[in-house]
Amino acid sequence: MLRRNAAPRGRVLAACLITGATVNAQEPAAELDAIVVTASRTPISLGETGSSVSLITREDIERRGSAFAVDLLRDVPGIAVSRSGGIGSQAQLRVRGSEANHVLVLIDGIEANDPSAGDEFQFEHLATSDIERIEIVRGPQSALWGSDAVGGVINVITRSPTAPFEAEGLLESGSFGTIRGGTQFGISGDSYQIGLGLSYIDADGSNASRSGDENDGFKSAIANLVARVDASDQIQLDFAARHTDSTKQFDTTDFIVTGLPIDTDRATDSRQNYLKAAATIDAGTWLTHIIKLTHLDTDSENHSDGSSISALSAQKLGFYYQGDFVLPGSLDHTLTFAIDHENEDFSQRGTANPFGDPNQDQDLDTTGYVLEYRANPLEAWNLSASARHDQSSVFDSVTTYRLSASYALGDGRTWLRGSYGTGQKSPTFIERFGFFPDAFLGNAALEPEQSEGWEIGVDRTFRDDRVTLSATYFNEVLENEINGFAFDPVALQFTAANLSGESHRRGLETSVSADATDALRLTASYTYIDSTQPDTDGAQIREVRRPRHMAAVNINYVFSTRVNVNLNVSYNGTQFDNFFPPFPQPSERRELSSYRLVSLATSFQLTDRLEIFARIENVLDEDYEDVLGFATPGLGAYLGLRAQR
């Protein structure tokens, strides 16, 4: 039976929150013992949380062979992926029917959502070569993590060395003129860890529009550095830095003739810098302090026919303090107090026209005060309650709440869990002030979105923990949902507007993982989501880019100790998207067909230090669209070599 330890005593567990360190490895099927750092402000095991949490480990990444994390996240229960084309094209994730900017993304403890991209994280840039682990927490988490977490949290933890010296390099080539490379270096000792990761991809790409034959290329380079130093027995220092530099070509929509994407010579150069410095201070048996500073700096420049036409940039400076108190008495309970302060700056540059002037500078300050109480009143129970009060320089103050509970039945193999939470998402800089000629005009009068949701679930293990079954029912309500495709008949442009009435998201998530034999591992998941929003007449209609049915099956087989074969099948049900024909015709909703994506990956260990690997994506050469009018790649084959020391 699982029981929570007497809470983060000392710097080891507390530091997990700021470094993303893995406390204990995830066993193939006994996943409920795995430690996670996102479902609470302090590290807990999966069996202790009342929320739905999924894990993607380094082993999962290497067995699948996927170059980008978005291809792995597609198979997580409750997540819908929308890609506007091929490699490097915009990739949006929607968790349980929420919007793409309703999910907080953390990379090594740094908030990575981009204020200049509508508070979305640009998943198309997230390569897998330097990722150790991804935690996905679904449902309202604003009471713990703030405005961006109204739909959930995705926590990306990069690789750190575990041996005195580590080195790895990979090189891959394949379809669509793709070349991919990466290196990992690391050194570690009793009191320090330093890891450096470098990755690069260059692809000619594929044609995203239904007509023409121009391929949309993509280039990306990533450098990632993490370091930990034990300054003393009581103080641990952590540092992280990440740089992403990319160029992607894309097709624009023809709103004059067809209302569909056409071949255009458009490209975006973008850059993201992430920095973190943190300290964990062990003040004794009952108290631990965590102090963290982070900085996010992003900028992008759009080009048409080789000339610059617009630019966006943003900076986010964050200061965070957290105190963890192990309360006295016989009851195993902990109180956490935190202060999160963030300053955001937004800048847009472009050419003014009669419809508006894009040149502007905006800013936003937010301070959040957090309390979380965790307790084990009885051996089988784990309870938590949290509240957060946010003060904003622009919006009214708001308080959000979260309650969760888990209960282990007497057999020690069944866990019941549930949670309730509220959340608020503030309008983004783009929604309020963005201006893109002939495409979008911001609305400064927008109100924040507010959510309320609950879930109840069960987890059950069988066959000596070799099989795990999970099922979760969830129900969420969103008020003041922001529609980013509202047409303004006066300005003759699209704008953002709050919807009147409530939007509803309800559904069922199920999953199973099984070690059928020592060599054969099976995983499968199915999600049903009913996501609706109010229409102009008050009736509920299905929201766009949210399929009702999603499923995934993965089969992994290890031949001896040198050969691994992985088969993955993903199913995406029918969904709707908006079609905007040339003015003055009204917009339409069009159905996108369901599709299946089959991928096959294999690896062969030539020596203890040399491995050859290959994968085939979209084996059936499926013709499908996630976004109306944007074609996705067909069958692609890739071959690579990995060397390790």
DAHU-V262858 format. One record per helix or strand of 3 or more residues. SS is the DSSP state (A for helix, B for strand). FROM is the first residue (numbers start at 0). TO is the last residue. If there is no record, write none. Layout:
ss & from & to
SS & FROM & TO
SS & FROM & TO
This chain:
ss & from & to
A & 10 & 18
A & 30 & 32
A & 45 & 47
B & 51 & 56
A & 57 & 63
A & 68 & 72
B & 78 & 82
B & 90 & 94
A & 99 & 101
B & 102 & 106
A & 114 & 116
A & 122 & 124
B & 130 & 137
A & 141 & 144
A & 146 & 148
B & 151 & 157
B & 164 & 173
B & 177 & 188
B & 191 & 205
B & 215 & 229
B & 234 & 252
B & 260 & 281
B & 286 & 303
B & 306 & 325
B & 331 & 349
B & 359 & 375
B & 380 & 391
B & 397 & 407
B & 413 & 424
A & 428 & 432
B & 448 & 461
B & 466 & 478
B & 481 & 487
B & 492 & 497
B & 501 & 514
B & 519 & 533
B & 539 & 541
B & 548 & 558
B & 562 & 571
B & 574 & 578
B & 587 & 591
B & 594 & 604
B & 609 & 616
B & 635 & 643
